Amino acid sequence: MLTIKAIPAFSDNYIWCLADTSTRKALVVDPGEAGPVVSYLRDRQYQLDTILITHHHPDHTGGVEQLSRQFSPRVTGPAGSPFKGLTSEVHPGGMVVWEDINFLVLGVPGHTLDHIAFYSEQRVNGRPILFCGDTLFVCGCGRLFEGTPAQMKASLAALRELPDETAVYCAHEYTLANLRFARHWLPEDSNLKAYEEQCQALRNDGKATVPSVLGDEKRLNPFMRWDDPAVRKAANDYASQHGLALDNDDDVFAAVRHGKDHF
């Protein structure tokens, strides 16, 4: 039986652990620190044999060295990454196989230039799975530290092509902050209001809002709705106020990102 569980790290990171409870083998995604992972594996008597890395930022890679010393796992991540702790490099369009799961590697630059995501149509917990790092968040997306708005929009467009039922395993609990901005951007969106209340209730109970479901992101997340008339209208108003160009979908996305960055 396969399970996916979040290992909380730092103040708001999630390190995802995909485990086979019959073989006791485990895979972790983006271990920014080793301690929580070691404790989680020890408590469940799992053996770590694979680490997946989505991008080079230290809060996603900082635990790799210790985990590699302790478990000698395969460490797979983006080819040409500034992170040098990989044992195998993958390119967009490639495949990563773990147990009976085949992951398609997706190139999703924007947050960083080396950013990749891992998608499998094989179901775990009843859904196809997407490990997307910091590209897509619940009702948000990653800041553009290295890429351009056009690159990030193209990356999200690629994720938007995946099935609606896909579970989105992002790497941070940023949901309520993202929803505050989304509600500010689209104050009349009743679906966003209801979703914010749902997520607030989860957090009040000490529960994670992640994973989300990709169909909900397509419907609610303003960063995935650059062709939605309501988002376009808000972007046009914002661009007019801030002297931004608004000639195409890339500009709409850029306006939303600018708005979030200055919210």
C-alpha positions in Angstrom: 0.0 0.0 0.0 1.3 3.5 -1.0 0.8 6.5 1.2 1.8 10.2 1.0 2.3 12.1 4.2 3.6 15.6 4.9 6.7 16.0 7.1 6.5 19.6 8.5 9.8 21.5 8.4 11.0 25.0 9.3 7.9 27.2 9.8 5.8 26.4 6.8 7.6 23.8 4.6 6.2 20.4 3.7 8.6 17.6 2.9 6.5 14.9 1.2 7.1 11.3 2.0 5.8 8.6 -0.4 6.1 5.2 1.2 5.3 1.6 0.4 4.0 0.2 3.7 4.6 -3.4 2.6 8.3 -3.0 1.6 8.9 -0.2 4.1 10.7 1.8 1.3 10.3 5.5 1.2 10.9 8.4 -1.1 11.0 12.0 0.0 10.6 15.2 -1.9 12.6 18.4 -1.3 14.1 17.7 2.2 15.1 21.1 3.3 16.3 19.7 6.7 17.2 16.2 7.7 16.1 16.0 11.3 12.3 15.8 10.8 12.8 13.3 8.0 15.1 11.0 10.1 12.6 11.1 13.0 9.6 10.3 10.7 11.4 7.4 9.0 12.7 6.0 12.3 9.3 6.1 13.9 7.8 4.1 11.0 10.8 1.9 10.3 11.0 3.1 6.7 14.1 2.9 4.6 14.8 5.9 2.5 16.0 4.9 -1.0 15.1 7.9 -3.2 15.1 11.7 -2.8 13.4 13.9 -5.5 14.5 17.5 -5.8 12.4 20.1 -7.7 14.9 23.1 -7.5 18.0 24.2 -5.8 16.9 26.5 -3.0 18.3 25.6 0.4 14.9 25.1 2.1 14.4 22.2 -0.4 17.9 20.8 -0.5 19.5 21.5 2.9 18.9 18.1 4.4 20.2 16.1 1.4 23.8 15.8 2.6 22.9 14.3 6.0 20.3 12.0 4.5 22.7 10.8 1.9 25.3 10.0 4.5 22.8 8.1 6.6 20.7 6.2 4.0 22.7 6.4 0.7 19.6 7.1 -1.4 19.4 8.0 -5.1 19.1 11.8 -5.3 17.3 12.8 -8.5 16.8 16.4 -9.6 17.1 18.8 -12.5 20.0 18.6 -14.9 22.3 21.6 -14.8 21.0 22.7 -11.4 23.2 24.9 -9.1 22.6 22.2 -6.5 25.5 19.7 -6.7 24.3 16.9 -4.4 22.5 14.9 -7.1 23.3 11.3 -8.0 21.1 11.4 -11.1 20.0 14.2 -13.3 16.8 14.4 -15.3 15.5 16.6 -18.1 12.0 17.7 -18.8 10.2 14.9 -20.7 12.2 12.2 -18.8 10.9 9.6 -16.5 11.7 8.6 -12.9 10.6 5.2 -11.7 10.1 4.4 -8.0 8.5 1.1 -7.0 5.5 0.8 -9.4 5.2 4.6 -9.9 6.3 6.3 -13.1 6.9 10.0 -12.7 7.0 12.3 -15.8 9.4 15.1 -15.4 7.9 18.5 -16.3 10.0 21.6 -16.9 8.4 24.5 -14.9 10.9 27.4 -14.8 9.9 30.7 -13.3 10.5 30.5 -9.6 14.0 29.3 -10.5 15.4 28.4 -13.9 16.1 24.8 -12.9 12.7 24.1 -11.5 11.0 20.8 -12.4 7.9 19.0 -11.2 7.1 15.3 -11.0 3.8 14.0 -12.2 2.3 10.5 -12.1 -1.0 9.4 -13.5 -0.9 6.4 -11.2 -3.1 7.0 -8.3 -2.1 7.3 -4.7 -4.8 8.1 -2.1 -7.2 7.9 -5.1 -5.7 10.6 -7.2 -2.9 11.2 -9.8 -0.1 13.0 -8.0 1.9 16.2 -8.7 5.0 17.2 -6.7 5.4 20.8 -7.9 7.8 22.4 -5.3 7.3 26.2 -5.4 5.8 26.6 -8.8 2.2 26.1 -7.9 0.7 26.8 -4.4 -2.8 26.6 -3.1 -4.3 29.7 -4.7 -0.9 31.1 -5.5 2.4 30.5 -7.3 6.1 31.0 -6.5 7.9 34.3 -6.6 10.0 34.9 -9.7 13.5 34.8 -8.3 15.1 33.8 -11.6 12.5 33.5 -14.4 10.2 35.8 -16.2 6.4 36.2 -15.9 6.1 34.6 -19.4 8.1 31.6 -18.2 6.1 31.1 -15.1 2.8 31.5 -17.0 3.9 28.9 -19.5 4.9 26.6 -16.7 1.4 27.0 -15.1 -0.2 26.5 -18.5 1.6 23.1 -18.7 0.3 22.2 -15.3 -3.2 23.4 -16.3 -3.2 20.6 -18.9 -3.0 17.9 -16.3 -6.2 16.1 -15.2 -8.5 18.0 -12.8 -8.5 15.2 -10.2 -4.7 15.5 -9.8 -3.6 16.1 -6.2 -1.3 19.1 -5.9 1.5 18.4 -3.4 3.2 21.8 -3.1 6.0 22.6 -0.6 4.6 25.3 1.6 1.6 26.2 3.8 1.0 29.6 2.2 -2.7 29.1 1.6 -4.3 31.7 3.9 -1.9 34.4 2.8 -2.5 33.5 -0.9 -6.3 33.6 -0.3 -6.2 37.0 1.3 -4.6 38.3 -1.8 -6.9 36.4 -4.1 -10.0 37.8 -2.2 -8.5 41.3 -2.5 -8.0 40.8 -6.3 -11.4 39.3 -6.8 -13.6 40.5 -3.9 -16.9 39.4 -5.6 -15.8 35.8 -6.2 -18.1 33.9 -3.9 -16.3 30.6 -4.6 -13.0 32.1 -3.3 -14.8 33.3 -0.2 -16.2 29.8 0.6 -12.8 28.2 -0.1 -11.1 30.7 2.3 -13.6 29.8 5.0 -12.9 26.1 4.4 -9.2 26.5 4.5 -9.4 28.7 7.6 -11.4 26.0 9.4 -8.7 23.4 8.5 -5.9 25.6 9.9 -8.0 26.4 13.1 -8.0 22.6 13.6 -4.3 22.4 13.1 -4.7 20.6 9.7 -2.9 21.2 6.5 -4.6 22.8 3.5 -2.3 20.8 1.2 -2.7 18.8 -1.0 -5.2 20.7 -3.0 -6.9 19.4 -6.2 -5.9 20.8 -9.5 -9.4 21.3 -10.7 -9.9 23.7 -7.8 -6.7 25.6 -8.7 -7.9 26.0 -12.2 -11.2 27.3 -10.9 -10.0 29.5 -8.0 -6.3 30.4 -8.3 -5.9 33.8 -9.9 -2.5 32.8 -11.2 -4.1 30.1 -13.3 -6.9 32.2 -14.6 -5.2 34.7 -16.9 -7.9 34.1 -19.5 -10.8 34.5 -17.0 -12.7 37.8 -17.7 -12.9 38.7 -14.0 -9.1 38.3 -13.6 -8.4 40.2 -16.8 -10.7 43.1 -15.7 -8.9 43.3 -12.3 -5.5 43.1 -14.1 -6.5 45.9 -16.5 -7.6 48.1 -13.6 -4.3 47.3 -11.7 -2.2 47.9 -14.8 -3.8 51.2 -15.5 -3.1 52.4 -11.9 0.6 51.2 -12.0 1.6 52.0 -15.5 2.0 48.4 -16.6 1.5 47.1 -20.2 -1.5 44.8 -20.7 -1.4 43.6 -24.3 -1.7 39.8 -23.9 -2.1 36.9 -21.5 1.5 37.1 -20.3 0.9 40.7 -19.3 -2.3 39.7 -17.4 -0.2 37.1 -15.4 2.5 39.7 -14.8 0.0 42.1 -13.4 -1.3 39.5 -11.0 2.2 38.6 -9.9 3.1 42.3 -9.5 0.0 42.8 -7.4 0.8 39.9 -5.1 4.5 41.0 -4.8 3.3 44.5 -3.6 0.2 43.4 -1.6 
